Amino acid sequence: MNQLKPLPTPEEERQRNLEQLANYRPLDDDFMRELFRNNLELAQFVLRIIIDKPDLKLTKEETQYDLQHLFGERSICLDVFGVDSEGQQYDFEVQRQDKGATPQRARYHSSAMDVDNLKAKKQFSDLPNTYVIFITENDFFGKGKAVYPIERMNLATGEPFHDGEHILYINGAYENKEDTSDLAKLIHDFRCSKAEDMLLTPLADRTRYFKETPEGVDYMCKAMEDRLNERVVGVAYNLLLLGTVSKEDIAKVTKLPIETINELEEEMKSVSA
């Protein structure tokens, strides 16, 4: 068996986190989630620009909104979920790779929100308007537009279907020097790794906090460490599934206590039972 490479020391990991943090942009989903976490005001500011509704009032905002209870293995976790004063719901997603922004995925996200909203004994007419918003790093449709609104149509009449489902693709690669709209500025800022280069103050201030203040940097490093720990547990679980690596070697390479490895093994057995 090939020798497993040990994980970095805490000092090496923090230095790596600091380097990664310096390069983070709002277009990177790990950073975006922290930008919006517990920040209804910033989410409202961004949605007002994207929806082009200056009076939109957001009443609820949550990052990593989990719909796992509905879909089992095909569960989804919404990057940023919001509800406005009219009951309309918003799913805001960053999709770095084109394969994560397929029409079928947008359809699934929209459907998941519908199922989550249609409780027992409720009428179909009670479904709220929903917006699934994908901001993509590339121009997914390749037409040079800043935003691609997707709506259902009655093809026989040429009229909108008015089912309350809205899907928008925001082109993260959009560049037009003559476009001075807030949407163009927002797209520009989503590509920036430095607050000083951003054009919109709310996004710049939030970015500056996480990158340039001791509290913000410590918070981000802790969040990055937590995500690494989640991935390490996942690695340990997958190695157990392989059945070719001893628990002692798994504990050594992941630096997890052998007790944790034993607990993962019991969990694995209960799932397969």
C-alpha positions in Angstrom: 0.0 0.0 0.0 1.3 3.5 -0.9 2.2 5.6 2.1 -0.5 8.1 3.0 0.6 11.7 3.2 0.0 13.3 6.6 -2.2 16.4 7.0 -0.4 19.8 7.5 0.3 21.0 11.0 -2.0 23.7 12.5 0.6 26.4 11.8 0.9 25.2 8.2 -2.9 25.1 7.8 -3.4 28.6 9.2 -0.8 30.0 6.8 -2.5 28.2 3.9 -5.8 29.6 5.0 -4.4 33.1 5.1 -3.1 32.8 1.6 -6.4 31.3 0.4 -8.4 34.1 2.1 -6.3 36.8 0.4 -7.4 35.3 -3.0 -11.1 34.8 -2.1 -13.7 36.6 -4.1 -17.4 36.9 -3.5 -17.7 34.6 -6.5 -16.1 31.8 -4.4 -18.9 30.1 -2.7 -17.1 29.4 0.6 -16.5 33.2 1.0 -19.9 34.2 -0.3 -21.6 32.2 2.3 -19.7 33.9 5.1 -20.3 37.4 3.5 -24.1 36.8 3.7 -24.2 34.7 6.9 -26.5 36.5 9.4 -26.5 39.6 7.2 -30.0 40.3 6.0 -29.1 43.8 5.0 -26.4 42.8 2.5 -28.6 40.1 1.0 -31.4 42.6 0.6 -29.0 45.1 -1.0 -27.8 42.5 -3.6 -31.3 41.1 -4.3 -32.6 44.6 -4.9 -30.0 45.1 -7.6 -30.5 41.6 -9.2 -34.3 41.7 -9.2 -34.3 45.4 -10.1 -36.7 46.1 -7.3 -35.4 49.0 -5.1 -38.2 48.7 -2.5 -37.7 44.9 -1.9 -37.8 44.2 1.8 -36.2 41.0 2.9 -37.6 39.6 6.2 -35.6 36.3 6.4 -32.2 35.3 5.3 -30.3 32.1 5.9 -27.1 30.6 4.4 -26.8 26.9 3.6 -30.6 26.3 3.9 -30.9 22.6 4.0 -33.7 20.7 2.1 -32.3 17.3 3.0 -35.4 16.2 4.8 -37.3 16.2 1.5 -35.0 14.5 -0.9 -32.8 11.9 0.8 -29.7 11.3 -1.2 -30.6 14.0 -3.7 -30.8 16.6 -1.0 -29.7 20.2 -1.7 -28.3 22.9 0.4 -29.1 26.4 -0.8 -26.2 28.8 -0.6 -28.3 31.8 0.4 -32.1 31.6 1.0 -34.3 34.6 1.6 -38.0 35.6 2.0 -39.3 39.0 1.3 -42.2 41.0 2.9 -44.5 39.7 0.1 -43.7 36.1 0.8 -41.6 35.7 -2.3 -38.6 33.3 -1.9 -35.1 33.5 -3.2 -32.4 30.9 -3.7 -29.0 32.6 -4.5 -26.3 30.2 -5.8 -22.7 30.6 -7.0 -21.8 28.2 -9.7 -18.1 28.3 -10.6 -18.3 25.5 -13.1 -20.7 25.2 -16.1 -21.6 21.7 -15.1 -23.1 23.0 -11.9 -25.3 25.5 -13.7 -27.2 23.3 -16.0 -30.9 24.0 -16.8 -31.8 20.8 -15.1 -30.2 21.9 -11.9 -32.0 25.2 -11.9 -35.2 23.3 -12.5 -34.5 21.0 -9.6 -33.7 23.9 -7.2 -37.0 25.5 -8.2 -38.9 22.3 -7.7 -37.3 21.7 -4.3 -38.5 25.1 -3.1 -42.0 24.3 -4.3 -42.2 21.0 -2.5 -40.9 22.6 0.7 -43.6 25.2 0.5 -46.6 23.0 -0.3 -47.5 21.7 3.1 -50.4 19.3 3.8 -53.9 20.6 2.9 -52.5 23.7 1.2 -53.7 24.7 -2.2 -51.5 24.9 -5.3 -52.5 28.5 -5.5 -50.8 29.1 -2.2 -47.4 28.5 -3.7 -45.3 31.7 -3.4 -43.3 33.2 -6.2 -39.8 31.8 -6.2 -36.5 33.0 -7.7 -33.6 30.7 -8.4 -30.6 32.9 -9.1 -27.4 31.4 -10.4 -24.3 33.6 -10.6 -21.9 31.9 -12.9 -18.2 32.5 -13.3 -18.5 32.0 -17.1 -21.0 33.3 -19.6 -23.1 30.1 -19.5 -25.2 31.1 -22.5 -22.4 32.8 -24.4 -24.4 35.9 -25.6 -22.6 38.6 -23.6 -25.6 39.6 -21.5 -25.3 40.6 -17.9 -28.4 38.7 -16.9 -30.5 35.9 -18.5 -34.0 35.8 -17.2 -35.7 32.4 -17.7 -39.5 32.3 -17.8 -42.1 29.7 -18.9 -44.1 30.7 -21.9 -47.4 29.6 -23.5 -46.0 28.8 -26.9 -49.4 28.8 -28.6 -50.2 32.3 -27.5 -46.7 33.7 -27.0 -47.7 35.0 -23.6 -46.0 34.4 -20.2 -47.3 31.4 -18.3 -47.4 33.3 -15.0 -46.7 30.3 -12.7 -44.6 32.3 -10.3 -41.4 30.5 -11.0 -38.4 32.7 -12.0 -34.9 31.6 -12.9 -32.1 34.1 -13.5 -28.5 33.5 -14.6 -26.1 36.3 -13.7 -23.1 36.3 -16.0 -20.1 36.7 -13.7 -17.8 37.2 -16.8 -19.8 40.2 -18.0 -17.7 43.3 -18.9 -19.0 46.4 -20.6 -17.2 49.7 -19.8 -20.2 51.7 -21.0 -22.5 49.9 -18.6 -22.6 51.9 -15.3 -25.6 50.1 -13.8 -25.5 48.8 -10.3 -25.8 45.3 -11.7 -22.7 45.7 -13.8 -20.9 47.1 -10.7 -22.1 44.1 -8.6 -20.8 41.6 -11.2 -17.5 43.5 -11.2 -17.3 43.4 -7.4 -18.0 39.7 -7.3 -14.8 39.1 -9.3 -12.7 41.3 -6.9 -10.4 39.8 -4.2 -9.6 43.2 -2.7 -12.2 45.5 -1.0 -10.3 48.6 -2.4 -11.1 47.5 -5.9 -14.9 47.2 -5.3 -17.4 49.7 -6.5 -20.3 49.1 -4.1 -19.7 50.1 -0.5 -21.8 47.5 1.3 -20.0 44.6 -0.4 -16.6 46.3 -0.1 -17.1 46.9 3.7 -18.1 43.3 4.3 -15.2 42.0 2.4 -12.8 44.4 4.2 -14.1 43.1 7.5 -13.3 39.5 6.8 -9.9 40.2 5.1 -8.5 43.2 7.0 -9.7 43.1 10.6 -8.3 40.7 13.2 -11.8 39.6 14.2 -12.8 39.0 10.6 -9.6 37.1 9.7 -9.9 34.9 12.8 -13.5 34.2 12.0 -12.7 33.2 8.4 -9.8 31.0 9.5 -12.0 29.2 12.0 -14.7 28.7 9.3 -12.1 27.3 6.9 -10.7 25.0 9.6 -14.3 23.7 10.3 -14.8 23.0 6.6 -11.5 21.2 6.5 -12.5 19.1 9.5 -15.8 18.2 7.7 -13.8 17.1 4.7 -11.3 15.1 6.8 -14.2 13.2 8.4 -15.5 12.6 4.9 -12.1 11.2 3.9 -12.0 8.9 6.9 -15.5 7.7 6.1 -14.6 6.9 2.5 -11.4 5.1 3.6 -13.5 2.9 5.9 -15.9 2.2 3.0 -12.9 1.0 0.9 -12.0 -1.6 3.6 -8.4 -1.7 2.5 -6.9 0.7 5.1 -6.7 -0.1 8.8 -8.4 2.1 11.3 -5.1 2.9 12.9 -3.7 4.2 9.6 -6.8 6.2 8.9 -6.5 7.8 12.3 -2.8 8.6 11.6 -3.3 10.2 8.3 -6.4 12.2 9.2 -5.2 13.0 12.8 -8.7 12.0 14.0 -8.9 10.2 17.4 -9.3 6.4 17.0 -12.6 6.9 18.9 -13.9 9.0 16.1 -12.9 6.4 13.6 -14.7 3.8 15.6 -17.9 5.9 15.7 -17.7 6.4 11.9 -17.4 2.7 11.5 -20.5 2.1 13.6 -22.4 4.8 11.6 -21.3 3.1 8.4 -22.6 -0.3 9.7 -26.0 1.2 10.8 -26.5 2.8 7.3 -25.7 -0.4 5.5 -27.8 -2.6 7.8 
